[in-house]
Amino acid sequence: MYSVIMNKFVRLFSLFFAFIFLLLISSPVQAVQFKSGTNLNLPKGENLDESLFISGEQIIIDSDITGDLFCAGQSITINGSIKGDVLCVVQDIKINGLVDGNVRVAGQTVEVSGTVNRNLNALAQTLTLKKLAAVKGDIFFGVQSVDLSGTAGRDLAGAGETVTVSGSLFRNATVNAANLNISDTARIRGDLDYYTEKDRAASISSQSVVGQVRRHDLVYEDKSAPEKSESLSPMSLLSKVIFGALAFFIIASVLIYFDKSRTEKVINRIQEKPVLSGFIGLAVFVTFPLVFILLIMTLLGIPLAFVTLFVYFVALIVASVYTSIVIGWNFLKLVNKKTPTPFLSALAGTFTLGLIASIPVLGWLIALIAFFTGLGALFTSFLPEKTK
């Protein structure tokens, strides 16, 4: 069950990252159309020569779309032709038409009756590939129940509580399933690797797999006995600090080199108002989930919500880096009495903060304060300056 949950999480993260990536690489000269409403019906015969962002409760797309389709809603049916990719977060989605690109969906029910010329990525409670459906690329899934009766042109990989295959697969299959059923009508032309609990029995027709069938038993550790706490040796702890500090130093160097003015602005705010920056950072950290939910609830704000979420994740990564630069600057100034360079400050600060963070209890608290201070200063650096 743990593997199933982890696979689902990985698929969800992949879908989210794909959504953000597609948003970022979209050409500014490419036309984009936005549509939202309760019940939307895009009529047959209409051709949208652009990418489409659409959201609503009941959506039926009979039109052809030249670009990509981004959708969010309760129920979506795609009957038309999509030249680009399909990326949707919905409750129920049916794909009856032709999709030239990839399909990446997250929802409760995903049903494919048409043709997908590239890959299908699905995170859902139920995934169904109908008998006449065809996915010419790979199929990746994280679901509770999957029924694949159609055709997959390449590989199949995923995890689910119940996995049933009765269609055709041109290459290999790798699945993690509590209940696996490969029927007599199925045809897997490559190998089948399946992962299941040791006491589970899979139903696999011997004539359905051309290649090898390999079973991998999942054995879980017995957690009944109390675990022994293992403390890190001094060398292991030092190695952990060094590698962590180097990672932060690389991030700091990128910030200093490519966004020097912003970095200096954030550092100055930390130097001038560290306490205020810390409280602002705490407020941003606590209130952002509410802001994200509110944007999702307002259908027009869905694209903005995901862009904002991406920016928020980046801010979480770099927040402590700004504070470490300030720590390094003050430390070197105290020791050498000269104004250190930003890169030297970053190097000294990341190692100093790493060593402090390794102190039990107190170090964790100081690192948390440094994080909130950097986050607050970064947030306020985007606010307009007060004119005197």
C-alpha positions, -999 to +999 in steps of 0.1 A: +000+000+000+029+024+008+043+019-027+009+026-042+006+059-023+041+069-032+035+062-069+003+083-068+022+111-051+049+110-078+023+110-106+006+140-090+038+159-087+047+150-123+013+164-135+017+196-115+053+201-128+041+195-163+014+221-159+038+247-146+064+238-173+039+242-201+028+275-187+064+288-186+074+277-221+042+290-238+053+315-264+041+350-257+032+355-294+009+324-294-028+333-290-044+320-259-082+320-252-098+318-218-133+305-213-152+299-180-188+293-169-212+268-154-222+249-186-200+253-217-205+237-251-179+243-278-198+234-310-187+211-338-173+227-369-156+255-350-118+255-351-098+273-324-064+283-338-049+288-304-044+272-270-074+271-247-078+276-209-113+265-199-130+259-166-166+251-155-189+225-141-202+208-173-179+212-203-184+195-237-158+202-264-169+193-299-146+219-316-111+213-329-083+230-311-050+237-328-030+244-296-030+229-262-060+224-239-059+233-202-090+225-183-105+223-148-140+215-138-165+189-126-173+170-159-155+174-192-161+155-224-137+159-254-151+149-287-131+171-310-095+170-322-067+185-301-035+192-320-014+199-289-014+185-253-043+180-229-037+189-193-067+188-170-076+186-133-113+174-132-137+152-114-147+132-145-132+134-179-140+115-211-118+116-242-136+104-273-118+124-299-082+126-312-053+141-292-021+145-312+000+154-281+002+140-246-027+137-222-020+144-185-050+143-163-058+142-126-094+134-115-118+109-100-128+091-132-108+091-164-122+074-195-105+072-229-125+060-259-106+079-286-070+081-298-039+096-281-009+099-304+016+103-276+016+095-239-011+092-213-004+101-177-033+096-153-038+101-116-073+090-107-096+068-087-107+050-119-089+048-153-107+031-182-092+025-217-121+014-238-118-015-264-115+008-294-092+033-277-056+036-286-026+053-269+003+052-293+029+062-267+034+051-231+008+048-203+017+059-168-009+057-140-015+060-103-050+048-096-072+028-074-087+008-102-077+005-139-092-014-168-072-014-200-092-029-229-077-008-256-043-006-273-010+008-259+017+014-285+047+014-261+052+007-224+028+004-195+038+015-160+019+024-129+004+014-096-032+006-085-053-014-061-068-034-090-053-036-124-071-054-152-056-058-187-076-073-216-062-052-245-030-051-264+004-038-253+032-036-279+061-035-254+067-041-217+045-037-186+056-028-151+028-026-125+023-025-088-010-040-078-028-057-050-051-074-075-037-081-110-057-097-138-043-103-172-072-119-192-071-144-221-079-116-246-049-095-235-017-094-256+016-082-240+043-085-266+072-077-242+079-086-206+056-084-176+071-073-142+046-071-114+050-061-078+025-074-052+023-085-016+037-119-008+004-135+001-014-122-030-022-143-060-022-127-095-044-140-123-023-141-155-031-160-186+000-178-198-008-172-235-012-135-230+024-126-224+050-131-252+080-123-231+090-132-196+067-129-165+086-118-134+069-116-100+084-093-073+071-099-038+067-068-016+079-075+020+072-048+046+092-043+077+078-054+110+072-021+129+060-038+161+094-038+177+107-004+188+133+010+165+167+018+178+176+054+174+209+057+155+229+089+160+251+102+133+288+100+137+307+133+138+321+126+103+286+117+089+272+149+105+300+170+090+295+155+056+258+162+058+265+198+067+291+202+039+269+188+012+239+208+024+259+240+026+273+235-009+238+230-023+227+263-007+259+280-019+252+271-055+217+285-052+231+316-036+256+320-064+229+318-090+208+344-072+238+368-068+249+364-104+216+364-123+195+386-100+220+408-081+197+438-076+169+417-061+193+398-039+208+431-026+173+444-020+163+414+001+196+414+020+191+451+029+156+444+042+169+416+064+196+439+078+173+468+084+142+450+097+149+414+106+121+410+132+094+425+110+106+404+080+104+373+102+068+380+112+058+388+076+074+355+065+055+336+091+022+353+079+030+345+042+037+309+051+005+304+070-019+324+048-007+312+014-027+279+014-059+299+020-051+323-009-044+294-032-078+277-023-096+310-029-080+314-063-089+278-072-125+285-062-127+315-085-126+297-118-109+325-137-081+324-111-071+288-117-041+296-140-029+323-117-033+299-087-008+274-102+016+300-113+015+315-078+020+281-063+051+276-084+065+309-073+057+300-037+077+268-039+107+286-054+105+311-025+104+283+000+137+270-015+156+303-016+143+319+016+170+306+039+197+314+013+192+351+016+194+349+054+226+328+052+242+355+030+235+381+057+248+358+084+280+353+064+284+390+057+281+399+094+304+371+105+332+381+080+328+418+088+332+409+125+364+389+119+381+408+092+367+444+096+365+447+058+334+446+036+332+410+022+321+402-013+286+387-018+300+353-029+323+351+000+294+360+023+273+333+008+300+307+013+306+316+049+269+320+057+257+287+042+283+268+062+277+287+094+239+283+091+244+246+083+265+241+115+240+260+136+211+240+122+228+207+132+226+216+169+197+196+185+165+215+191+181+250+192+196+247+158+162+237+143+146+267+159+173+291+146+170+276+111+133+281+111+137+318+122+162+323+094+137+307+069+108+330+079+131+361+079+143+354+044+108+346+032+094+378+046+122+399+032+117+383-002+080+390-002+084+427+009+111+432-018+083+430-044+062+457-027+065+493-040+088+516-022+074+544-001+082+578-015+093+603+010 
